[in-house]
Amino acid sequence: MATLQNKIALVTGASKGIGRATAAALAEAGAHVLVHYGRSVQEAESLVAEIQAKGGRANAISADLGTPAGALLLAERVRTVVGSQLDVLVLNAGISKSARMADYTVEDFDSLFATNVRGPFFLVQQLLPILSEGSSIVAISSAVAHTVVGKPGLENPSILAYASTKGALETLVKNWAAILGPSGIRVNAVAPGVIDTDMSNFTKTEAGREVALGMQALKRLGRPEDVADVVAFMASDRSRWITGATIPVDGGSKL
Ligand SMILES: NC(=O)c1ccc[n+]([C@@H]2O[C@H](COP(=O)([O-])OP(=O)(O)OC[C@H]3O[C@@H](n4cnc5c(N)ncnc54)[C@H](OP(=O)(O)O)[C@@H]3O)[C@@H](O)[C@H]2O)c1
């Protein structure tokens, strides 16, 4: 269904994984998609070519969102391509880290917060002038913003710093939704459980796969497309009465 006909969408971190599947789903729904990437230029360009081969519209745009100027640079590049219209913003680019509590460094902490929280914060600030009534912002959070995963223990690796970036992102989503609601702009989060991508490399072992499936009611690994379809719904007018919400997309994790 062409629910995003004549809409323009930016998906950050669209070269791989969940972002890539999301950009493809938005294009399938009729949107002109800006495929943002950091380092994976070939992957981003191949997605643009795939979308164009199906008759869709897409451009690849790069910016390192981990740097202080990254979000500002990306917003500038977006405006150069689209002018003054942006209807959908998907805040997906992110990094994670797993380590024992004692092994985290200040650099680890700062780079997690820079990419996962500061980047989205300033991207919304900078793109606000071209988002208008009816626009939708969707942030990719994580189930770990709400629940502790793995085996807690001082000797065990944990993703506590990453998890707290997603908690911060969801707090921003609520604040953005309240601030931007009167302008007719909706802001929501989608919180995936374990999804089979490069980021979740622990699922590539049988033991890791078992841990993931052990948490879930539905007994298969989540796929990027499982998240992408929900983001496409949240981006479209079909979710017009939802704002400030977090939608779990996790196969029924830790019920
Ligand atoms: N996989 C999961 O199990 C899972 C679960 C819950 C939530 N999530 C969230 O879903 C989102 C996507 O994750 P994924 O699993 O699809 O990860 P992924 O396959 O590792 O892809 C991450 C994407 O983010 C981009 N990115 C990372 N750092 C960047 C930077 N500094 N500047 C610009 N782009 C950057 C990457 O672009 P380049 O490669 O081009 O640099 C890539 O396109 C993340 O926010 C993640 O936290 C994932």
Ligand as a Chemical Component Dictionary entry (heavy atoms), coordinates in Angstrom:
data_LIG
# 
_chem_comp.id                   LIG 
_chem_comp.type                 NON-POLYMER 
_chem_comp.pdbx_formal_charge   0 
_chem_comp.three_letter_code    LIG 
# 
loop_
_chem_comp_atom.comp_id 
_chem_comp_atom.atom_id 
_chem_comp_atom.alt_atom_id 
_chem_comp_atom.type_symbol 
_chem_comp_atom.charge 
_chem_comp_atom.model_Cartn_x 
_chem_comp_atom.model_Cartn_y 
_chem_comp_atom.model_Cartn_z 
_chem_comp_atom.pdbx_ordinal 
LIG N1  N1  N 0  20.218 -5.535 16.460 1  
LIG C1  C1  C 0  19.538 -5.528 17.581 2  
LIG O1  O1  O 0  19.368 -6.579 18.231 3  
LIG C2  C2  C 0  18.924 -4.248 18.088 4  
LIG C3  C3  C 0  18.002 -4.355 19.143 5  
LIG C4  C4  C 0  17.414 -3.192 19.638 6  
LIG C5  C5  C 0  17.737 -1.967 19.095 7  
LIG N2  N2  N 1  18.646 -1.879 18.076 8  
LIG C6  C6  C 0  18.942 -0.543 17.562 9  
LIG O2  O2  O 0  18.627 -0.495 16.174 10 
LIG C7  C7  C 0  19.461 0.455  15.519 11 
LIG C8  C8  C 0  20.134 -0.215 14.320 12 
LIG O3  O3  O 0  20.909 -1.307 14.783 13 
LIG P1  P1  P 0  21.365 -2.516 13.855 14 
LIG O4  O4  O 0  21.250 -3.744 14.663 15 
LIG O5  O5  O -1 20.706 -2.432 12.528 16 
LIG O6  O6  O 0  22.926 -2.170 13.753 17 
LIG P2  P2  P 0  24.003 -2.298 12.564 18 
LIG O7  O7  O 0  23.621 -3.386 11.627 19 
LIG O8  O8  O 0  25.304 -2.314 13.266 20 
LIG O9  O9  O 0  23.836 -0.905 11.772 21 
LIG C9  C9  C 0  24.127 0.304  12.420 22 
LIG C10 C10 C 0  23.921 1.459  11.460 23 
LIG O10 O10 O 0  24.213 2.681  12.164 24 
LIG C11 C11 C 0  25.165 3.425  11.424 25 
LIG N3  N3  N 0  26.084 4.147  12.316 26 
LIG C12 C12 C 0  26.680 3.687  13.429 27 
LIG N4  N4  N 0  27.494 4.626  13.948 28 
LIG C13 C13 C 0  27.418 5.707  13.122 29 
LIG C14 C14 C 0  28.023 6.979  13.097 30 
LIG N5  N5  N 0  28.905 7.373  14.024 31 
LIG N6  N6  N 0  27.708 7.829  12.088 32 
LIG C15 C15 C 0  26.825 7.449  11.141 33 
LIG N7  N7  N 0  26.229 6.258  11.099 34 
LIG C16 C16 C 0  26.515 5.394  12.073 35 
LIG C17 C17 C 0  25.921 2.421  10.587 36 
LIG O11 O11 O 0  26.409 3.080  9.420  37 
LIG P3  P3  P 0  27.840 2.762  8.712  38 
LIG O12 O12 O 0  28.030 1.266  8.752  39 
LIG O13 O13 O 0  27.607 3.296  7.353  40 
LIG O14 O14 O 0  28.874 3.518  9.476  41 
LIG C18 C18 C 0  24.834 1.388  10.255 42 
LIG O15 O15 O 0  24.131 1.766  9.112  43 
LIG C19 C19 C 0  20.448 0.953  16.582 44 
LIG O16 O16 O 0  20.010 2.175  17.116 45 
LIG C20 C20 C 0  20.394 -0.134 17.635 46 
LIG O17 O17 O 0  20.742 0.345  18.893 47 
LIG C21 C21 C 0  19.238 -3.008 17.570 48 
# 
loop_
_chem_comp_bond.comp_id 
_chem_comp_bond.atom_id_1 
_chem_comp_bond.atom_id_2 
_chem_comp_bond.value_order 
_chem_comp_bond.pdbx_ordinal 
LIG N1  C1  SING 1  
LIG C1  O1  DOUB 2  
LIG C1  C2  SING 3  
LIG C2  C3  SING 4  
LIG C2  C21 DOUB 5  
LIG C3  C4  DOUB 6  
LIG C4  C5  SING 7  
LIG C5  N2  DOUB 8  
LIG N2  C6  SING 9  
LIG N2  C21 SING 10 
LIG C6  O2  SING 11 
LIG C6  C20 SING 12 
LIG O2  C7  SING 13 
LIG C7  C8  SING 14 
LIG C7  C19 SING 15 
LIG C8  O3  SING 16 
LIG O3  P1  SING 17 
LIG P1  O4  DOUB 18 
LIG P1  O5  SING 19 
LIG P1  O6  SING 20 
LIG O6  P2  SING 21 
LIG P2  O7  DOUB 22 
LIG P2  O8  SING 23 
LIG P2  O9  SING 24 
LIG O9  C9  SING 25 
LIG C9  C10 SING 26 
LIG C10 O10 SING 27 
LIG C10 C18 SING 28 
LIG O10 C11 SING 29 
LIG C11 N3  SING 30 
LIG C11 C17 SING 31 
LIG N3  C12 SING 32 
LIG N3  C16 SING 33 
LIG C12 N4  DOUB 34 
LIG N4  C13 SING 35 
LIG C13 C14 SING 36 
LIG C13 C16 DOUB 37 
LIG C14 N5  SING 38 
LIG C14 N6  DOUB 39 
LIG N6  C15 SING 40 
LIG C15 N7  DOUB 41 
LIG N7  C16 SING 42 
LIG C17 O11 SING 43 
LIG C17 C18 SING 44 
LIG O11 P3  SING 45 
LIG P3  O12 DOUB 46 
LIG P3  O13 SING 47 
LIG P3  O14 SING 48 
LIG C18 O15 SING 49 
LIG C19 O16 SING 50 
LIG C19 C20 SING 51 
LIG C20 O17 SING 52 
# 
